[in-house]
């Protein structure tokens, strides 16, 4: 296996435009210049698929509300990072033509057009479909004047006790300049009149972000005692504040008030020349984040033109950056409504089971000794269907408590401060074990929390390192060294998802538990490289970015071309969150041109254009969305009849392949290779509900069969057919 031994130091590799494809011979046709879709517009197409889940009348009602909230949250992050980054590069003259051939200004204009279309559609889905459907189910979102007098009385008390003390009205006049509007905050633009002078003044009131976005109106005693499903009534927090504005501006007349919201550049720029000061530099940049320039202004559609003009002028946004939408703004608040206790309006509750290889085989078996199980054979985990707490979490907890364990080495990218995994590492260090935690504190939007628990680990005696300068450590790795009768044995976990018990219940991911000496040797070398100096490192079962992952995967694709040309089984199958890397995409185009079938399952961005005559006729692209976030990264190759499967942390993005430490492990058990193959079969099956990407870059949803019956829901099917569960064909 030519690609099985990789060598080279982990140093940043600059990504400069499209990379050249691996040429086969002089007869290979030139690849067309327009072969890449634009990554930013592809991301918006992904969020449109999220919106289509909310539009689906067959979807559970509260899940429709949740998908509306997910859409809003996704779009916020897109503007904060992608749009803000593009504008920053344009302002500094660093923006270059995209691989799609679009100039930076063309990309920004296309984003604006598409984002306006989608946000208008998003608001309409809520106003015209989901909100009325919720009301029909007894869950109403009402305006203040729709409340009964006794309900208004209760909310007067709520405002007095919980809202009024935290409000800070800010006036705008010659003595008070226009206030700073923090990113993503919801605000009331208020016009007041002095009854003595008849002069009008502008003021801003910030809606407190730590209070419920939609305030539940407490039911009466009669409603509590009533039979039937629990009914719930909500009113937007800004409506409650608006009714009480006279208490914020006593002696003034309230002329008008309108809601608005600003999105700012919140991407981080941290200089890493001095790794020892990385924590301090990051903390300083987090303070600056709040003051980034605005990139979007959302205003209520009924806003007074004079107020709109004032906001545009004072915030320095262009007309193209203004989004007029019906109230309520900021539908992220629907997360709270989606969480109310109405199980009949949600996906059926699912409790993950302990993986069969980690029990004694009995239906109600408790988790057994994880080390004993791993010594028997490798364990391939599929979360959240397989319990994270009784597998990965139990693995680290047992390692911390086991007196025979001498050392634990662990990467941490995103986790919670109260994580049992962090607690296990602290327990291990306090028990005298050698514990190394490689913490990536620059995980976007988790930086402050990561700093907090990184210091907590240090205080407990854990050796905390922050990886290599210029590279994020995104690999998902655990290494446990245990003293046994025959000598030291290394136990390993390599995963596709973060060591976060909370997201492990919501994200679809895979992980390998193994005691294979080759994997143990690989992880030992990789951890040594990350914590010390080891520039000449080789790996046996790992592909590691930034030095060898791209070339290793392209080499695998090239082998499939050779296999096909020599009449042996050849096929490429990839499942990732995003695929943008031009060199890898070009290798897939070459494979298609040579006659190799290529299947790609992608949740998010896809710059590849399938089904283009002469270029990608043998490439199929599918996307699957559901109750869990599809997050696993899988690579499968027919390999001439002896299939190879790999799993790991890397998406096919420039940042993953060039600016991050990523690790992909080759599975060593034929059972697991077949399991991966069956899973990918299911993803690509015509009977599975999914989106199909066309050569024109448009995604088409396939949710119903020819008779109008729902197609198989991939995730619900896996839940129903896991060991110990009864299969079902029911979609919802």
N, C-alpha and C positions, 0 to 999 in steps of 0.2 A: 504494500500500500504506500504509494509514493508520497501521499499527503499526510500519512500518519505520523511522521517525524518532522516536526517543525522547529525552526531555529530562528533566533533573532531577538534583539532587545526590544522591550516595550517602550518605544519612544513615539511621540506624536508624529503622524504622517499627514502633512497638509493636504486638504482636499481642494483641488483647483480644477473646477469644471469637469466635464465628462471624461472618463478614463478610456483609453483605447481598448477595444475588444481583443480577445485572444484570436489571432488569425489562424485559420486552418490551412489554407493553401491559396494559390493565386486564382483559383476558379470560384472562390466564395464571393457572392455578389456584395457590393458595397451596401452598407446599411443606410437607410434614408435619414435625412437630417431631422425629420419631424416624428421620429419614432418614440419620443418621450412625452407623456402627459405632464402637465404642470402640477407640481406637488401641492401648492397652496390650494388650487382649485379642486384637486383630488381630495384634499382634506375636507373642504366644504361639501363635496359629494358624500363623504363618509357621514358627516353630521346630518345630511339630508336623509340618509338611511335611518339614522336614529329618529328623525322626525317622522318618517314613515311608520315606524313602530307605534308612535303616539297616534298616528292617523288611523291605524288599523282598528276597525270596530269589533273585530274578533278578539282583540287583546283584552286582558283583564283590565277593568276600568282604572283602578289605582295604579297599575303598572303604566297605563297610558299617561297618567299624571306624572309618574316618575320619569318616563322618557322625555316629557316636555322639560322637566327640570334638568335632566342630563344634557339635553340639547343646549339649554341656556348656559349651563356651566361650561360645557365644551367651547361654546362660542366666545365666552369671556376669556378663557385661556388662549384661544386662537388670536384674539385681538391683542392681549397683553404681551404675547410672545412673538408670534409669527408676523402679524401686521406691524407691531412696534419695531421688531427687528428689521423688517424690510424698510420702513421709513427711516430708521436710524442709519442704515447703510446708504440709502439714497442721499440723506442729508450730509453724510461725510464723504460722498463720492466713491464709496467702496462697493456699491451694488453692481452686479454684473448680469449679463443676459442669462436667463434661466436655461436649463438644459432643454426645456420645451421650446426654446427659441423666442420666448416673450421677453421684451424689455421690462425693466423694473416698473416703470410707470404703467405699462400695459397690464402687468400682473396686479398692481394696486387697483387700477380701474376695474379690472375683471372681478377682483375680490369684492369691491364695493357694490357692483351691480348684483352679484350673486348673493352677497350677505343681506342686502336690502330685500331681495326676493324672499329669501328664506326666513328672515325675521318677521316679515309681514305674514307669511304663511304660518309660522309658528304661533303668532298671536291669534290668527284666525282659527287655528285648530283648538286653542284653548277657549276662545270666546264662543265659537259656533258649535263645537262638538263636545269637548271634554267637560267644560263647565256645566252645560245643560245636562249631560249624562250624569255627572256627579249629583246635581240637584235631584234628578230622578231617583237616585239611590239614597237620598236623604242626607247628602253632604253638600251644603250650600255655602257659597262665598258671596256675601251680601255687602251692600253699601250701608252706610250708617243710617240713612233714612228708611231702610228696609227693616231695621231692627224694631222689635217691640219695645214699648216704654220701659218695661222692667229689665230688658236686656241692656238698654242704654244706661240705665242706672248702675248696673253691675260694671259696665265698662267705664263709667265715670270714676268709679272706685279704683279700677285697674290703672287708669291713667294717673290718678292722683298718687297712688302708692308706688307704681313701678316705672312709669314713663316720665312724668314731669321732672323728677329729681335729676335725670340724666340728660335732659335736653339743654342745648346751648344755642339760642338764637343769635345769629351774627348779622348785624346791620351793615349796609353799604351806603356810605356817604363820605363827604370830604375827610372826615376824621376816621373812617373805617374803610380801608381798601377792600376790594373784592376778595373774599376769603379763599383760602386754598381748599379745593374740593378733592377729598381723598378718592383713590381709585375704587370702583365698584360700590361706593356708598350710594344709597338711595337718599334723595334730598327733596325738600319742599322749597320751591321758589315762591316767596310770599311778598305780596305788595300790600303795604299798610298805608293808611291816610291819617295824618294828624288833624283831628277835627277842629282844632283852633286855627291852624294856618291853612288847612285844606291842601297841604303839600303831601305828595305820595313818596314813599320810600320803599326800597327793595331790601329784603332780608332772606337769609338762607337758614333753614332748619334741617339738620341731619337726622335721618331716621336711625335710631340706635340699632346697630347690627347684631348686638348680643341678645336682643329680645326676639320673640317669635315673629317671623315675617307675616304670617296670618294668625291672628289672635282668635283662639276658640272661645266662642260665647258659651259660658257655663249653662248647662241645661237646667230647667226648673225641676222641682221635685216630682211633678207630674210626668215630665218627659223621662226622667230616670226610671220611674216605675212602669212606664208604658211597655207593652210587649213589642216584639219584633226587633229588627236590626237596629243597632245603635245609630241614632241620628246625630249629626254634627253640623254646627253653624260656625262660620269663620268670617272675620272682617279684617281687611288689610290694615296693618299697623299705621300706615300713613293716613288712612281715613280717620282713625281714632285721634291721631295728632291734629289733623286738620280741623276737626270739630272743636278742639280745645285751644286753638291758636290765640284766642283772646286772653287766655291766661299767661301766654308768653309775651304778649305785647299789650299790657294793661293800659287803658286810656287811648289806644289807637283803634281805628276801624280796619277790619280785615277786608280788603278790596277783592283780592283773588289769591289763589294758590295753585301751583302746578308741580307735578313731580318731574324730576330729571335725574339722570345718572351718568357718570363719567367713567370711561375705561382708560387706564393709563399704561404706559410702558412699564412693565414690572419684571422684565427679564434682568438677570444679574450679569454684571461684568466685573469679574474679580481677577486682579493681577496675581499670578501665582509664582513670581520669581523667587520669593522667599517662602518656602513651604512651612517654615516654623511659624510664620505670622498669618497663615491661611485663616485660622479661626477669627483673628481680629479683623482681617480684611473683609471676611464674609459678613461679620456682624455690622461693620461700618456700611457695607453695601446694602444690607437689609434696611438700614435706616434711610438710605437714599431712595430705595425702591418706592416709598410712598410718594415721592415727589417727581416721579417720571412724567414726561410730557403726555398730554391726552391724545388718544388715537380714535376715540369714539364718544359721541354724545347722544344719549337716548333721552327723548322728551315725550311727554304725553301729547297725543295727537290733537287735543283741544287747547294747547298752550297758546297764550296770548302772543301775537307776533312780536310785540315789543320786548317781552320777556325772552322769547327765543333769540331775538337779535342780540340782546344783552349777553346771554349765555355764550353764544357763538363768538361774540367779540372778546369777552373777558377770558374765555378759555382758549382762544386762539385755534379753533378748529375750522375746517373748511365745510362748505355745504354738503360735500359728499360724505363727510364723517358724521352727519346728523341723521339719526334714525327716529322718525316720528311713529309712535306705536300707541295703540289703545291701552288704557290702564286696566289692570295693574302692571307696572314695569317690574322687571327682575323676577321672572317666574322660577328662579331657583328655589323660591319659597315653597314650591309645590312638593319638594322633598318631604317637608313636614306633614303635608296632607296625605301624601302617599304612605306615610308610616302609621297612620291611624289604625286602630284595631278593627279591621273589617276583613278577615281572612277570606271570605267568599268573593272578594273583589281583587284578590291578588293571586300570584302564582301559588300553587299548593306548597305548604311548608315542606322543606327538605332538610333532613339531618344527615350529614355525611357519615359514612360507615368506615370502620377500620379496614384497611386493606387486607384481603384474605391471606396474604403472605406474612402478615404481622399478627395473626391470631393462630389458635390451635385448630381452627377449622370449624368450630361449633358456631351455631347461629348467634348465640349471645356471648360469644367469647370475649374476654377482656384482652387488651393488648398484652402481648407477651414481651419477653426480653428482645429488644430491637437488635442488639448486637448478635444474639444467637440466630435470629431470623436472617440477618444480612450474611452471616457466615455460611448459611445454607445455600443461598443464591441471591443474586441481585433482585431488588424490588423496584419496579417501575410504578410510580405514583401518578395518579391523575386527579388533581384537585379541581373543584371542591367535591367531586364525587367520592374521592378517598379522603378521609379525615386528615387534616393537617396536624391537629392536636395529638392524635395517636400515632403519628408517623414522624414527621420532621421535628415537631416540638418535643415529642417523647424521646427521640434520638438524642437531642441536645440536653434534655433534662436528665436522662439516664447517664449521659457522659459526665455531667456536672457532679452527679451523686456517686458515681462508680469510683472506688478507691484505686482501681487498676488503671484508670485513665490518667495519663501523664500530661497530655496537652490537648488543647482545642484551638483551632484556627478557624476564623469565621469572617465572611464579608457581610456587611450590612449597608443596604442602600436606602430602603424606606422601611421603617418599622415604627411601632408605637412606643412611647416612653414607658408605658406600663406593660410592655411585651414580656411574656414568660421567657422568651429567648434571651432578652437582655438580662432578666433576673437569673437565668441559668448560667450565663457567662460570669455574672458577679459572684454567684454561689461557687462556681468552679475556681475563680481566682482566690476567693476567701478561703477555700479549702486547700490552697497551696499548689494548685495546678498551673501549668504554664498556659496562659490564655492570651491569644492575639485577636484583636477585633480590627479589621480593616474597614473603617467607617467612611462612607461617601457622604460628606456633609453638604455637598452641593446638589443633592437631589432636589429638583425644582419645586418650589413652594413648600418643601419640608425642611428647609435649611435651619430655621430657628429651633424646631423640635430636635433635629439631629444634633445640633450643637449642645443642647441640654443633656440628652442622654449619653453623648460621647464623653462629656465631662463626668457624668455619673459613673460611667465605666472606668474612667481613669482614676477616680477617687477610690474605687474598689480594688485597684491593683491590676486591672486589665491593661495589657500593652495595647494602646490605641494608636494606630497609624492612619494616615489619610491618603495613602496611595502614592501615585507618581505625579510629579508636577506636570501639568498640562493634560492630564488624562483623568476622566471620571472612572471609578471602578464600579462597573455595572454587573460584573459576573456574580452569580449566585452560588456560593461555594461554602461547604463546611468540611473540615478535616479533624478527625478525632484519632489520637494516637493512644493505643492501649497496650499495657504490658500483659502478655499471655504466656502460657506454658512454653510455647515454641518460640518465643521472642516477641518483639514489637509487631503489632498489627495495626494497619491504618484503615479506618472506616470513613467513608466519604458520602457526601450528598452534593449533587450537581443539579441545579434546577433552572426553570425558566421564569420563576416568579420570585418576588421579594419575601424575605423572612418576616412577614407581617401576618399574625394570626387573624386579624380582622379582614384584610383584603383576600386572604386565602379562602374565605367563605364566599367571596363574591367573584373572584377571578378564576377563569379556567387556566390551569397551568399543569406542567408536568415536572417530575423530579426523579432522579435515580439515586437510590441508596445502594452502595456497593462496598465490598471489601477487596475488590480486585487490586492486586499489587501495582499494576500499571497505572490505574487511575490514582491510587494513593501516591505513587511516585510523582505523577504529573502535578497533583495538587500541592505536594510538598515543594516542588520546584517553583510553581507559580507563586505560592505564598512567600517563598524566600525572595523571589524577584520583586514582589510588591513591597516587602518590608525592609529589604536590604539592597545589595548590589549583586546582580546575577545576569549580566548582559548576554551571556552565551547559554541560553536555556533551550532544551529540546523537550518535546512532548510526544507521547506514544498514542494516547487515545483522545487527546484534546486538540481542538483548533482554537487558537487564542488571537484575539484582536489586540492591538492594531496591526500586528506584523504578519500574521499567517492565515487569518480567517477568510478574508476575501479570496486570496489565491488558492487556499485549500478547497473552498466551495467551487470556484471556477474550474479547478483541476478535476473535481468530481463530475461536473457537467461535461467537460471535454472527454472524459472516459466514457460517458454515456453515448456521446457521438461516435467514438471509436467502436463501442460495442454494437451500436446499430449498424454501422458500416460493415461490420464483420458478421452480421446475422445473429448476434446474441441479444437476449432481452435487454432493452434500454428504456428508461423512463425517469423523469425527474418530477419530484413532488415536494412542494415547499409550503409551509404554513407559518405566517409571520403576522405581526401587527401592521407593518408597513414595508413596502419595497420601493426604493428610490434609486439605489446605487446603480449608476449607468453601466459600469463594467460587468456586474452580475447580470443585469437585464440584457446586455448585449450577448452574453454567453448563452442565455436562454433563447434569444432570437436565433443565434447560430444553431442551437440544438434543434429548434423548430424547422429551420431551413434544411437541416440535414435529415429530417424525418423522425425526430425523437418527440414523443408526446410529453408535454409539460403541463402539470397541474399546479395552480397557485391558489391558496386560500389566504386571503388578506382581510383583516378587520378594518384597517384604516386607509392610509395613503397608498395608492398604486400608480406609479409612473409608467408601468408597462402597458402596452396596448396590444391586447390579444386579438386573434382572428383577422389580422391584416393580411390580405393576399400577398404572397411572396415573402412575407416577413415573419408572421406569427400565427399561421393557420393552424398549427398543432398545439397552440397554447390556450388553455382555458383558465379563467379567473373567476373565483367565487368569493362571496363575503357572507358571513354568518353572524347575526346578532341575536341576542336572547336575554334571558334573565341573568346570566353570568357574562362577564366581560371576557371575550375570547382573547387569551394572552399568551398562549404557548407558542414557542418557536421550534419548528420541526423541519428536518431535512431528510428526505428519503430518496434513495437511488436504486434502480433495479440491478445495477452492477453485474450485468451479464448472467443473471440467474441466481446470484448469491446476494440478496438485497442488503443494503447498508442503511441504517437509520441513525440520526443524531438529534439531540435536543440541547438547548442552551439558552443563553440570555440575550442573544443578539438579534435585532431586526436588521433588515437590509437597507440601512440608512448610512449616510456619510459619517454622521457623528458616532454611530455604533462601530463602524469598521475602521475609522481613522482616529477618533478622539476619545475612545473608551476602552477600558480593559473588559473584554467579553470572553466567555468560555463556552464552547460547544463540545459535548462529549459524545463519542460514538458508542452506541449500545452494544453490549457484548453477548446478550442472551437472545437466541433466535426467537424465543417466545415473544419477547418485547418488540422485536422488529416486525413480527406478524401483527402484534397488537396495534402498532403504529400504522401499519398498512391498512388494517381494518377500519381504524378511525378515519384515515384520510379517504378511504372508499366511501364512508358514510357522509363525509363533508361534501364530496363531489357528486354523490348520487342524485339523479334527477328527481327522486322522490323526497329529497330533503329540501325544506324551505330555505331559500338563499337568494342572494342578489347575483346576477350574472353581468359581468363587464363586457361591453361590446367594443368593436374596433373604433367607434367614434368617441370613446371615452365616457359613454353614458351607461349608468347602471340600471338594470331592469329587475324588478322584484318578481320572484317566482314563489308564490305562497299557496296557490291553488292548483289542483290537477285539472285535467280536461273536463271532468264532471263537476267542477266547482267545489270539490272537497279539499279541506286543508291538507297541505303536504306535511310530511313528518317534521316536527320540531326537533332539531338535532339534540339540544340539551335535555329536553324532556324525555326523549327516547333513551338517552344514556342513563338518566336517572332511573327510568323504568326497567332497564335491562341490566343494571349492575347486579352482581351476585347477591342473592337473597331477596331480590325484588321481582315482582310479577310484571312481565312485559305488558305494554298497553299501546294502542294505536291512537289514543285520544290526544289531540293537540293541545287543548287548553284545559 
